[in-house]
Amino acid sequence: MKELKPYLKMLNKNTYIYMFILLLLIIGIDGMNLIGAIYTKNYTIEDNFLIFRSETYYILGLMMFICSICISQKDFSIAISIKGDRKSYLKSMILYIICMCFVFTIIGVGVEFLESTILNGFTGYDAVIISRSIFWEISEVLNKIQEEITGGSWATSLIYTTRDDTLLYILDMIINIFINNFIFSALGLFIGALVYRLKKVTILLLFAGMPVLSIIYLLIEFFKDKYGFVEKYIETYWSNLGHIIYACQNILVKALIATIFITGAILLLIKAPIKEYAHDLI
């Protein structure tokens, strides 16, 4: 643990900045939504329960994603430029990310209970906080698009989180928020490591060029044969994509995906050269 202390100390310097930005986002997004719901009374009542949609999952996930990109790209470059102990830095990086995920999870749980308490006090209704993950939202969007195009939908029962005061529910919420944070962190670490190892031109081609070319290809295919396009891409590929996204809601699948991303980030950085020698050496 002694060799990890310098790196943990270095990473910890930015923690206050991340926390400050997180609180600003929570106040600016969820806080304003809460105030709007109370003062305009523009909320949904179902079975005598007030339904409030919280953006906490997205805010926490976004912050962990950005934080992880900085850690595996900018902070890694600084760390090994000063003292090139990659293994110690990577261990510190994983430990720091786990700690941050836990802290953000506690903040997320606290925010949801605070929102529920405020709504109960100001409206007189028992509030139900709906906090849906990104996988839920993607599934919903794909489902609606398929319904518009084909008239059918996937036979999936998507799950969202509602507030309850039982210990089992609280534990389930903590686990779900932690896994949500961890998978965004793992993705951020992988993308940061990839950005560190690639040249700017390669990054541009990978993250901008390929999506644009894919869209152009799909448009060409659509105008060539509209009916064949619907059958091939919408009814087959689109449906399969929907089932994959639905499967990703499973906690074990999320943990597996996070492990794959973290392993990829470590493999990219474990023997990474420093500064200008780092690029295109995969």
Sequence and secondary structure as in RCSB ss.txt:
>XXXX:A:sequence
MKELKPYLKMLNKNTYIYMFILLLLIIGIDGMNLIGAIYTKNYTIEDNFLIFRSETYYILGLMMFICSICISQKD
FSIAISIKGDRKSYLKSMILYIICMCFVFTIIGVGVEFLESTILNGFTGYDAVIISRSIFWEISEVLNKIQEEIT
GGSWATSLIYTTRDDTLLYILDMIINIFINNFIFSALGLFIGALVYRLKKVTILLLFAGMPVLSIIYLLIEFFKD
KYGFVEKYIETYWSNLGHIIYACQNILVKALIATIFITGAILLLIKAPIKEYAHDLI
>XXXX:A:secstr
 GGGHHHHHHHHTTHHHHHHHHHHHIIIIIIHHHHHHHHH   EEETTEEEEE  HHHHHHHHHHHHHHHIIIII
HHHHHHH   HHHHHHHHHHHHHHHHHHHHHHHHHHHHHHHHHHHHHHSSEEEEEB  HHHHHHHHHHHHHHHHH
S         B    SHHHHHHHHHHHHHHHHHHHHHHHHHHHHHHHS HHHHHIIIIIHHHHHHHHHHHHHHH 
HHHHIIIIIIIIIHHHHHHHHHTTSHHHHHHHHHHHHHHHHHHHTT   GGGGTT  
